[in-house]
Amino acid sequence: MIPENPEELQALAGEYVLGVLDKEEAGEVAAELATNAELRRAVALWEERLYPLSSIAAPAEPPSGTWQAIEARISASVAKPTSQSPWNNLAVWRWSTAAFAAAAAGLALWIAVTPVPGPSLVAVLHPPQQGQGSWIATAGRSGLALRAVTTATPPGDRTFELWVITPGTTRPRPLGVIPRDGELTLTPLPPDLRDGATLAISIEPAGGSPTQQPTGPVVFVGSMNAV
């Protein structure tokens, strides 16, 4: 049954996008999407919130033989059940699954009903002409936080410097030298940082560019988007 209460509908949409609904419930939501505009909007909102995060990690295939090994272990457990082990207890697995679903549902509802303090922006920075994310930047009323999600480091005695290009302009403005640990925090939020702004990271001399403009190559770039 699709709820009419807006908060319950948001929670259900979040569970659907997270993939924690059972097959029957997910099928009911999928069928309702064709005729329920409110549900479609809620699902689209959750997809916009959650899907950008998937670009942070590169896709990976499991090692060869992984699924066969899992099937073999399951078959062995079924053939020789060990009653002493709580992990062979069906009730435990059912409780664990229900607990996980409840936690995910609670998280979805909390995000749906908690007011966002000011603008919420995210950017995934990647090498030019490549799609794999190397840095993630988040911005809100409290400021900007930039963090490396790879082990990228500048060469030799050089440093990484962060720049912003405001929509409608082409001149970068320096935001700061990125510490060696790959984390940069700026407070308050720079006024140039808004939806559609471009972030870029260049390689500069120690201490940053002496010209207030990039002097080395731009090695990472990304666009700020509202979420």
Phi, psi and omega per residue, in radians:
M1 nan 2.158 -3.138
I2 -1.411 2.132 -3.087
P3 -1.220 2.655 3.062
E4 -1.657 -0.411 3.110
N5 -1.088 2.212 -3.068
P6 -1.010 -0.694 -3.132
E7 -1.176 -0.741 3.123
E8 -1.160 -0.642 3.115
L9 -1.139 -0.713 3.097
Q10 -1.102 -0.727 3.126
A11 -1.112 -0.754 3.125
L12 -1.096 -0.754 3.118
A13 -1.082 -0.700 3.100
G14 -1.098 -0.755 3.098
E15 -1.086 -0.674 -3.138
Y16 -1.117 -0.804 -3.135
V17 -1.205 -0.630 3.105
L18 -1.218 -0.374 3.119
G19 1.450 0.465 -3.104
V20 -1.763 -0.026 3.071
L21 -1.323 2.656 3.053
D22 -1.309 3.012 -3.013
K23 -1.037 -0.725 -3.103
E24 -1.171 -0.776 -3.131
E25 -1.156 -0.741 3.124
A26 -1.099 -0.669 3.104
G27 -1.136 -0.648 3.121
E28 -1.153 -0.730 3.109
V29 -1.124 -0.795 -3.130
A30 -1.034 -0.703 3.139
A31 -1.209 -0.626 -3.099
E32 -1.274 -0.404 -3.096
L33 -1.027 -0.516 -3.083
A34 -1.179 -0.472 -3.034
T35 -2.115 -0.191 -3.057
N36 -1.865 1.770 -3.082
A37 -1.156 -0.676 3.142
E38 -1.099 -0.722 3.125
L39 -1.153 -0.705 3.113
R40 -1.062 -0.732 3.136
R41 -1.145 -0.692 -3.135
A42 -1.148 -0.756 3.117
V43 -1.128 -0.729 3.128
A44 -1.094 -0.682 3.119
L45 -1.085 -0.772 3.139
W46 -1.174 -0.640 3.094
E47 -1.108 -0.712 3.118
E48 -1.143 -0.609 -3.128
R49 -1.261 -0.721 -2.936
L50 -1.717 -0.630 -3.021
Y51 -1.124 -0.610 3.109
P52 -1.003 -0.474 -3.136
L53 -1.200 -0.387 -3.113
S54 -1.216 -0.317 -3.130
S55 -1.377 -0.139 -3.128
I56 -1.195 -0.665 -3.097
A57 -1.832 2.436 3.115
A58 -1.337 2.529 3.087
P59 -1.050 2.555 -3.139
A60 -2.496 2.444 3.087
E61 -1.647 2.464 3.094
P62 -1.165 2.671 3.123
P63 -0.996 2.641 3.131
S64 -1.022 2.329 3.105
G65 1.612 -0.057 -3.095
T66 -1.058 -0.866 -3.093
W67 -1.152 -0.660 3.102
Q68 -1.099 -0.672 3.126
A69 -1.154 -0.690 3.116
I70 -1.120 -0.787 3.131
E71 -1.071 -0.684 -3.137
A72 -1.133 -0.715 3.140
R73 -1.167 -0.711 3.118
I74 -1.098 -0.770 3.133
S75 -1.071 -0.713 3.139
A76 -1.139 -0.681 -3.136
S77 -1.172 -0.660 3.126
V78 -1.202 -0.674 -3.111
A79 -1.234 -0.622 -3.106
K80 -2.268 1.300 -3.123
P81 -1.131 2.511 3.099
T82 -1.982 1.793 -3.019
S83 -1.156 -0.483 -3.114
Q84 -1.188 -0.464 -3.045
S85 -1.433 2.186 3.138
P86 -1.145 -0.360 -3.106
W87 -1.324 -0.209 3.059
N88 -1.665 0.098 -3.115
N89 -1.555 2.049 -3.097
L90 -1.058 -0.613 -3.137
A91 -1.103 -0.676 3.117
V92 -1.081 -0.792 -3.135
W93 -1.120 -0.709 3.115
R94 -1.102 -0.741 3.135
W95 -1.127 -0.729 -3.130
S96 -1.102 -0.756 3.124
T97 -1.102 -0.764 3.139
A98 -1.124 -0.693 3.138
A99 -1.128 -0.725 3.114
F100 -1.099 -0.773 3.138
A101 -1.094 -0.701 3.134
A102 -1.144 -0.714 3.116
A103 -1.109 -0.765 3.128
A104 -1.119 -0.686 3.124
A105 -1.143 -0.695 3.109
G106 -1.106 -0.718 3.097
L107 -1.092 -0.773 3.139
A108 -1.063 -0.773 -3.121
L109 -1.172 -0.707 -3.126
W110 -1.063 -0.778 3.141
I111 -1.165 -0.629 -3.073
A112 -1.195 -0.619 -3.018
V113 -1.819 -0.151 -3.128
T114 -1.444 2.182 3.134
P115 -1.100 2.468 3.104
V116 -1.541 2.158 -3.086
P117 -1.334 1.495 3.109
G118 1.543 -2.963 -3.104
P119 -1.128 2.556 3.100
S120 -2.179 2.021 -3.066
L121 -2.239 2.609 3.081
V122 -2.471 2.526 3.063
A123 -2.427 2.402 3.028
V124 -1.915 2.025 -3.093
L125 -1.652 2.381 -3.079
H126 -2.451 2.827 3.066
P127 -1.080 2.506 3.079
P128 -0.944 2.432 -3.138
Q129 1.215 0.169 3.072
Q130 -2.260 2.672 -3.071
G131 -1.803 -0.183 -3.064
Q132 -1.300 2.142 -3.114
G133 -1.183 2.400 3.118
S134 -2.073 -0.427 3.123
W135 -2.427 2.647 3.008
I136 -2.241 2.341 3.110
A137 -2.097 2.325 3.064
T138 -2.168 2.471 -3.087
A139 -2.397 2.471 3.086
G140 -2.716 -2.905 -3.105
R141 -1.039 -0.536 -3.099
S142 -1.365 -0.264 3.121
G143 2.391 -2.802 -3.116
L144 -2.022 2.413 3.041
A145 -2.221 2.197 3.122
L146 -2.079 2.335 -3.127
R147 -2.493 2.401 3.078
A148 -1.328 2.428 3.052
V149 -2.016 0.228 3.004
T150 -2.321 -3.108 3.139
T151 -1.727 0.420 -3.123
A152 -1.077 2.316 3.096
T153 -2.375 2.615 3.108
P154 -1.248 2.668 -3.114
P155 -1.300 2.537 2.997
G156 0.908 -2.265 -3.113
D157 -1.635 0.307 3.122
R158 -1.461 3.038 -3.131
T159 -2.470 2.764 3.013
F160 -1.547 2.425 3.060
E161 -2.245 2.447 -3.096
L162 -1.713 2.415 -3.130
W163 -2.281 2.709 3.048
V164 -2.224 2.436 3.057
I165 -2.083 1.991 -3.105
T166 -1.203 2.481 3.091
P167 -0.932 2.337 3.134
G168 1.577 -0.058 3.100
T169 -2.151 2.958 3.125
T170 -2.176 -0.057 -3.073
R171 -1.647 2.074 3.129
P172 -1.214 2.612 3.030
R173 -2.099 2.300 -3.094
P174 -1.226 2.427 3.078
L175 -1.911 -0.386 3.099
G176 2.573 2.757 3.051
V177 -1.368 2.360 -3.110
I178 -1.491 2.174 3.117
P179 -1.010 2.803 -3.080
R180 -1.120 -0.396 3.138
D181 -1.390 -0.011 3.067
G182 1.395 0.340 3.127
E183 -2.253 2.297 3.123
L184 -2.337 2.280 3.099
T185 -2.162 2.296 3.128
L186 -2.159 2.192 3.118
T187 -2.388 2.275 -0.015
P188 -1.340 -3.099 -3.124
L189 -1.167 2.178 3.084
P190 -1.016 2.399 -3.059
P191 -1.100 -0.419 -3.137
D192 -1.283 -0.276 -3.076
L193 -1.477 1.839 3.097
R194 -2.619 3.066 -3.112
D195 -0.968 2.228 3.131
G196 1.651 -0.185 3.098
A197 -1.190 2.631 3.117
T198 -1.816 2.309 3.012
L199 -1.815 2.486 3.133
A200 -2.489 2.601 3.081
I201 -2.141 2.215 3.116
S202 -2.067 2.869 3.070
I203 -1.662 2.152 -3.059
E204 -2.282 2.918 3.044
P205 -1.080 2.800 3.098
A206 -0.963 2.285 -3.100
G207 1.649 -0.176 3.096
G208 1.788 3.016 -3.108
S209 -1.096 2.322 3.114
P210 -1.417 -0.080 -3.040
T211 -1.956 -0.005 -3.053
Q212 1.137 0.268 3.030
Q213 -2.438 2.671 -3.128
P214 -1.037 2.305 3.082
T215 -1.910 -0.323 3.120
G216 -1.934 -3.123 -3.106
P217 -1.191 2.557 3.013
V218 -1.485 2.071 -3.024
V219 -1.876 -0.260 3.082
F220 -2.511 2.523 -3.106
V221 -2.633 2.608 3.108
G222 -2.912 2.840 -3.093
S223 -1.943 2.408 3.081
M224 -1.336 2.293 -3.132
N225 -2.311 2.442 3.091
A226 -1.245 2.463 3.126
V227 -2.248 nan nan
